[in-house]
Each structure stands twice: as C-alpha cells, then as structure tokens.
Amino acid sequence: MPLDTLTKEQQAAYDELGKVLADNQVRRVRELHILALNNTLKVNQQEQFSYRLVPANAQRAGVI
C-alpha cells in the first residue's frame, strides 16, 4: 500500500507503530562488565556479582 494514500488517521497510526517498534527494538549486547567488591576470592567464598551492559539499553536475556 503506498504510504501517500493513507488517511490522516492511518498515517498517525503508522507513525505511532514506527515509534513502538523503534522503542522495543532488540539491541544486542556489545560488552558485559562484571562488577564485584573483591577482585580475588578464597576457596569456597561466595560473592554477589553485578553487571553492566553496553549499550545500556541492550536486552539482558541470557545473563546468568
């Protein structure tokens, strides 16, 4: 369908759809930074790690 044939209402909906798709685009992780309070661990020591993704708005699915 040629976009120049859309009504104003259809054009507004089409534009809104474009915004929704852009906002929900899957962004791949380029870098993963693991953050820890200690750089070394002793045997059997447990530590809670955090992480930071680059870009910050990347999807984090699969980060365990």
ABEGO torsion letter per residue (X at the ends): XBAAABBAAAAAAAAAAAAAAAAABBBBBABBBBBBABABBBBGBBBBBBBBBOBAABBABGBX
